[in-house]
């Protein structure tokens, strides 16, 4: 079966979404750890197994939701701390990994966002639509710009046309991220209404995120057909497309999930 963003957006589905994201990050990180770094690789594999086991239970909607969220928080917290330690070692040039430091920081930010969403679920907190639009935009637009930079990193330099398309899209999402940050201080709390300027921005981001999802799936097809020269893992683009889908769905619904 081809790509489907078919996770249920109920409580179990959202927990599963974030667990799968962190699980994927661990799998992708595993392939970039040097074979000389056995201790780092073993620790990462342990994290991946833990996240994968909890993710499967969330997918199957097994057990008590509260216990599942607590276990997810613990596993993601351990993975976050592991990545922070690894990033610090990379900054000190004391480990051999081919993962860019920016990508490690990217994974850490998503782990931290996971924890925030799970905490929101635990407390039952409600978020106003304008606050949700600001939050989702400022967080995810940076991640989308990162994705494009990492795709360019994996693409062979001889993919000239693809490289140029990725560069143009990266610049677009960097501009959108800057605009989201500007709106964060222009549209100040309490954000009791969705102002026309913020709503227009929301609609713009929804369209661009849908286009980005489609591009990622187009590139995913090329990679799976071995038609684009790249070092990207075979399922990386599906992971990135799923996050673009998550962004525009959240913006359409005016929620944080």
C-alpha positions in Angstrom: 0.0 0.0 0.0 1.2 3.5 -0.8 1.6 6.4 1.5 -1.5 7.2 3.6 -1.7 9.6 6.5 -4.4 7.6 8.0 -3.7 7.8 11.8 -6.9 8.4 13.7 -6.9 11.8 15.3 -8.4 10.6 18.6 -6.3 10.5 21.8 -4.7 7.1 21.0 -4.0 8.3 17.4 -2.2 11.4 18.5 -0.1 9.5 21.0 0.8 7.0 18.3 1.7 9.9 15.9 4.3 11.3 18.3 5.6 7.9 19.3 6.0 7.0 15.6 7.8 10.3 14.9 10.4 9.7 17.7 10.7 6.0 16.7 11.5 7.0 13.1 14.0 9.5 14.3 15.8 6.8 16.3 15.8 4.5 13.3 17.2 7.2 11.0 19.8 8.2 13.5 20.9 4.5 13.9 22.0 4.3 10.3 24.3 7.4 10.7 26.2 6.2 13.8 29.7 5.0 13.0 30.4 1.3 13.6 33.1 2.5 15.9 30.5 4.0 18.3 29.1 0.7 19.6 28.0 2.2 23.0 26.1 5.0 21.3 24.5 2.6 18.8 23.4 0.1 21.5 21.9 2.9 23.5 20.0 4.2 20.5 18.7 0.7 19.6 17.4 0.4 23.1 15.5 3.7 22.7 14.1 2.6 19.4 12.9 -0.7 20.8 11.2 1.0 23.7 9.5 3.6 21.6 8.4 1.0 19.0 6.8 -1.2 21.6 4.8 1.6 23.1 3.9 2.9 19.6 2.5 -0.5 18.6 0.3 -0.6 21.7 -1.0 2.9 21.0 -1.7 1.9 17.4 -3.7 -1.0 18.6 -5.4 1.1 21.3 -4.3 -1.4 24.0 -4.5 -0.6 27.7 -5.3 2.4 29.8 -4.7 5.7 28.0 -3.4 7.5 31.1 -0.8 4.8 31.7 0.1 4.8 28.0 0.7 8.6 28.0 2.9 8.3 31.1 5.0 5.6 29.5 5.2 7.6 26.3 6.4 10.7 28.3 9.1 8.6 30.0 10.3 7.0 26.8 10.4 10.2 24.9 12.1 12.0 27.8 14.9 9.4 27.8 15.2 9.7 24.0 15.4 13.5 24.2 18.1 13.3 26.9 20.0 10.8 24.9 20.0 13.0 21.8 21.0 16.1 23.9 24.0 14.1 25.2 24.9 12.9 21.7 24.6 16.4 20.3 26.9 17.7 23.0 29.4 15.0 22.2 29.2 15.8 18.5 29.8 19.5 19.3 32.9 18.4 21.2 33.9 16.1 18.3 34.0 13.1 20.7 31.7 10.9 18.7 31.6 9.9 15.0 28.2 10.3 13.5 27.2 11.5 10.0 24.0 13.2 11.3 24.3 17.0 11.1 24.1 18.7 14.5 21.2 20.7 13.1 19.3 17.5 12.5 20.0 16.3 16.0 18.6 19.6 17.3 15.6 19.1 15.0 14.9 15.7 16.5 15.3 17.1 20.1 12.8 19.9 19.3 10.2 17.4 18.1 10.8 15.2 21.2 10.1 18.3 23.3 7.0 19.2 21.3 5.8 15.6 21.9 6.2 16.1 25.6 4.2 19.4 25.5 1.4 17.8 23.5 1.2 14.8 25.9 1.2 17.2 28.9 -1.7 19.1 27.3 -3.6 15.8 26.9 -2.9 14.9 30.6 -4.2 18.2 31.9 -7.1 18.5 29.4 -6.0 22.0 28.6 -7.9 24.0 25.9 -6.2 26.2 23.4 -7.8 29.1 21.6 -7.8 28.8 17.8 -5.6 31.9 17.3 -3.1 30.6 19.8 -3.1 27.2 18.1 -2.5 28.8 14.7 0.5 30.8 16.1 1.9 27.8 17.9 1.6 25.3 15.1 3.0 27.8 12.6 6.0 28.9 14.5 6.9 25.3 15.5 6.2 23.4 12.3 7.3 25.9 9.7 10.8 25.7 11.2 10.6 22.0 11.0 9.4 22.1 7.4 12.3 24.4 6.4 14.7 22.0 8.2 13.2 19.1 6.2 14.0 20.7 2.9 17.5 21.5 4.0 18.1 17.9 5.0 16.6 16.6 1.8 19.1 18.8 -0.1 21.8 17.3 2.1 20.9 13.8 1.1 20.4 14.5 -2.6 23.3 14.0 -4.9 24.7 17.3 -6.2 24.1 16.1 -9.8 20.4 16.2 -9.2 20.5 19.8 -10.4 16.8 20.4 -11.1 15.7 18.7 -7.9 18.3 20.7 -5.9 17.0 23.9 -7.4 13.4 23.0 -6.5 14.4 22.2 -3.0 16.3 25.5 -2.6 13.3 27.5 -3.8 11.0 25.7 -1.4 13.4 26.0 1.5 13.6 29.8 1.0 9.8 29.9 0.8 9.4 28.1 4.1 12.1 30.2 5.8 10.1 33.3 4.8 6.9 31.8 6.2 8.7 30.9 9.4 9.9 34.5 9.7 6.3 35.8 9.1 4.9 33.4 11.7 7.4 34.7 14.3 6.5 38.2 13.4 2.8 37.5 13.9 3.5 35.8 17.2 4.4 39.3 18.6 2.1 41.4 16.4 -1.0 39.3 17.4 -0.5 39.4 21.1 -2.3 37.6 23.9 -5.0 37.4 24.8 -5.8 36.1 21.3 -9.5 35.9 21.8 -10.3 36.1 18.1 -8.8 34.9 14.8 -7.9 38.2 13.2 -8.2 38.5 9.4 -4.4 38.9 8.9 -3.7 35.8 11.0 -6.5 33.8 9.2 -5.1 34.8 5.8 -1.6 33.6 6.9 -3.2 30.3 8.1 -4.8 29.7 4.7 -1.5 30.5 2.9 0.4 28.0 5.1 -2.3 25.3 4.5 -1.8 25.6 0.8 2.0 25.6 0.9 2.0 22.6 3.4 -0.2 20.7 1.0 2.1 21.5 -1.9 5.1 20.4 0.2 3.4 17.2 1.2 2.8 16.5 -2.5 6.4 17.3 -3.4 7.8 15.0 -0.7 5.6 12.2 -2.0 6.8 12.9 -5.6 10.4 12.7 -4.4 9.5 9.6 -2.4 8.4 7.8 -5.5 11.6 8.8 -7.4 13.7 7.5 -4.5 11.8 4.2 -4.3 12.2 3.7 -8.1 16.0 4.5 -7.7 15.4 7.4 -10.1 16.9 10.0 -7.9 20.5 9.7 -6.7 20.3 10.1 -2.9 21.6 8.7 0.4 18.1 9.2 2.0 16.6 6.2 3.8 13.8 4.7 1.6 11.0 5.8 4.0 12.3 9.2 5.0 10.2 11.1 2.6 7.0 9.4 3.9 7.9 10.5 7.4 8.4 14.1 6.2 5.2 14.1 4.2 3.3 12.8 7.2 4.5 15.8 9.3 3.5 18.3 6.5 0.1 16.6 6.5 -0.1 17.0 10.3 0.7 20.7 10.0 -2.1 21.6 7.5 -4.6 19.4 9.2 -4.0 21.1 12.6 -4.2 24.5 10.9 -7.5 23.6 9.2 -9.0 22.4 12.5 -7.4 25.2 14.6 -6.0 22.8 17.2 -2.7 21.6 18.7 -2.3 17.8 18.5 
